[in-house]
Amino acid sequence: MSAEQIEKHDEPVANDLLVGAAAIAEELGLAENAVYHLARTKRLPIGRLGRNLIASRKRLRRAVLALAS
């Protein structure tokens, strides 16, 4: 494992984590109801932690770029 990879793993998860439909919607530039729809249909990597929707910024970015190409 390179030094760069180790540094990335030392980064707090909170820096990458989006919690709640509002935070995910803001990141994607969408309405909250669209985020709920995307989570239900599993079109994007959005999960649940209890009653909250959660997503990784990095995984969302990769998934959106893959859909757009």
MODELLER restraints for C-alpha pairs under 7 A, 6 or more apart:
rsr = mdl.restraints
at = mdl.atoms
rsr.add(forms.Gaussian(group=physical.xy_distance, feature=features.Distance(at['CA:16:A'], at['CA:56:A']), mean=5.49, stdev=0.5))
rsr.add(forms.Gaussian(group=physical.xy_distance, feature=features.Distance(at['CA:16:A'], at['CA:57:A']), mean=5.37, stdev=0.5))
rsr.add(forms.Gaussian(group=physical.xy_distance, feature=features.Distance(at['CA:16:A'], at['CA:58:A']), mean=6.90, stdev=0.5))
rsr.add(forms.Gaussian(group=physical.xy_distance, feature=features.Distance(at['CA:17:A'], at['CA:54:A']), mean=6.96, stdev=0.5))
rsr.add(forms.Gaussian(group=physical.xy_distance, feature=features.Distance(at['CA:17:A'], at['CA:55:A']), mean=5.89, stdev=0.5))
rsr.add(forms.Gaussian(group=physical.xy_distance, feature=features.Distance(at['CA:17:A'], at['CA:56:A']), mean=4.85, stdev=0.5))
rsr.add(forms.Gaussian(group=physical.xy_distance, feature=features.Distance(at['CA:17:A'], at['CA:57:A']), mean=6.33, stdev=0.5))
rsr.add(forms.Gaussian(group=physical.xy_distance, feature=features.Distance(at['CA:18:A'], at['CA:24:A']), mean=5.95, stdev=0.5))
rsr.add(forms.Gaussian(group=physical.xy_distance, feature=features.Distance(at['CA:18:A'], at['CA:54:A']), mean=5.53, stdev=0.5))
rsr.add(forms.Gaussian(group=physical.xy_distance, feature=features.Distance(at['CA:18:A'], at['CA:55:A']), mean=5.19, stdev=0.5))
rsr.add(forms.Gaussian(group=physical.xy_distance, feature=features.Distance(at['CA:18:A'], at['CA:56:A']), mean=6.10, stdev=0.5))
rsr.add(forms.Gaussian(group=physical.xy_distance, feature=features.Distance(at['CA:18:A'], at['CA:57:A']), mean=6.75, stdev=0.5))
rsr.add(forms.Gaussian(group=physical.xy_distance, feature=features.Distance(at['CA:19:A'], at['CA:52:A']), mean=6.59, stdev=0.5))
rsr.add(forms.Gaussian(group=physical.xy_distance, feature=features.Distance(at['CA:19:A'], at['CA:53:A']), mean=6.02, stdev=0.5))
rsr.add(forms.Gaussian(group=physical.xy_distance, feature=features.Distance(at['CA:19:A'], at['CA:54:A']), mean=4.64, stdev=0.5))
rsr.add(forms.Gaussian(group=physical.xy_distance, feature=features.Distance(at['CA:19:A'], at['CA:55:A']), mean=6.80, stdev=0.5))
rsr.add(forms.Gaussian(group=physical.xy_distance, feature=features.Distance(at['CA:20:A'], at['CA:52:A']), mean=5.25, stdev=0.5))
rsr.add(forms.Gaussian(group=physical.xy_distance, feature=features.Distance(at['CA:20:A'], at['CA:53:A']), mean=4.85, stdev=0.5))
rsr.add(forms.Gaussian(group=physical.xy_distance, feature=features.Distance(at['CA:20:A'], at['CA:54:A']), mean=5.99, stdev=0.5))
rsr.add(forms.Gaussian(group=physical.xy_distance, feature=features.Distance(at['CA:21:A'], at['CA:32:A']), mean=5.63, stdev=0.5))
rsr.add(forms.Gaussian(group=physical.xy_distance, feature=features.Distance(at['CA:21:A'], at['CA:35:A']), mean=6.26, stdev=0.5))
rsr.add(forms.Gaussian(group=physical.xy_distance, feature=features.Distance(at['CA:21:A'], at['CA:53:A']), mean=5.81, stdev=0.5))
rsr.add(forms.Gaussian(group=physical.xy_distance, feature=features.Distance(at['CA:22:A'], at['CA:32:A']), mean=5.83, stdev=0.5))
rsr.add(forms.Gaussian(group=physical.xy_distance, feature=features.Distance(at['CA:25:A'], at['CA:31:A']), mean=5.66, stdev=0.5))
rsr.add(forms.Gaussian(group=physical.xy_distance, feature=features.Distance(at['CA:25:A'], at['CA:32:A']), mean=5.37, stdev=0.5))
rsr.add(forms.Gaussian(group=physical.xy_distance, feature=features.Distance(at['CA:25:A'], at['CA:35:A']), mean=6.03, stdev=0.5))
rsr.add(forms.Gaussian(group=physical.xy_distance, feature=features.Distance(at['CA:38:A'], at['CA:44:A']), mean=6.05, stdev=0.5))
rsr.add(forms.Gaussian(group=physical.xy_distance, feature=features.Distance(at['CA:39:A'], at['CA:46:A']), mean=5.38, stdev=0.5))
rsr.add(forms.Gaussian(group=physical.xy_distance, feature=features.Distance(at['CA:39:A'], at['CA:47:A']), mean=6.99, stdev=0.5))
rsr.add(forms.Gaussian(group=physical.xy_distance, feature=features.Distance(at['CA:44:A'], at['CA:60:A']), mean=6.63, stdev=0.5))
rsr.add(forms.Gaussian(group=physical.xy_distance, feature=features.Distance(at['CA:44:A'], at['CA:63:A']), mean=6.25, stdev=0.5))
rsr.add(forms.Gaussian(group=physical.xy_distance, feature=features.Distance(at['CA:45:A'], at['CA:55:A']), mean=6.57, stdev=0.5))
rsr.add(forms.Gaussian(group=physical.xy_distance, feature=features.Distance(at['CA:45:A'], at['CA:59:A']), mean=6.75, stdev=0.5))
rsr.add(forms.Gaussian(group=physical.xy_distance, feature=features.Distance(at['CA:45:A'], at['CA:60:A']), mean=6.25, stdev=0.5))
rsr.add(forms.Gaussian(group=physical.xy_distance, feature=features.Distance(at['CA:46:A'], at['CA:53:A']), mean=6.63, stdev=0.5))
rsr.add(forms.Gaussian(group=physical.xy_distance, feature=features.Distance(at['CA:46:A'], at['CA:54:A']), mean=5.81, stdev=0.5))
rsr.add(forms.Gaussian(group=physical.xy_distance, feature=features.Distance(at['CA:46:A'], at['CA:55:A']), mean=4.90, stdev=0.5))
rsr.add(forms.Gaussian(group=physical.xy_distance, feature=features.Distance(at['CA:47:A'], at['CA:53:A']), mean=5.63, stdev=0.5))
rsr.add(forms.Gaussian(group=physical.xy_distance, feature=features.Distance(at['CA:47:A'], at['CA:54:A']), mean=5.19, stdev=0.5))
rsr.add(forms.Gaussian(group=physical.xy_distance, feature=features.Distance(at['CA:47:A'], at['CA:55:A']), mean=6.23, stdev=0.5))
rsr.add(forms.Gaussian(group=physical.xy_distance, feature=features.Distance(at['CA:48:A'], at['CA:54:A']), mean=5.50, stdev=0.5))
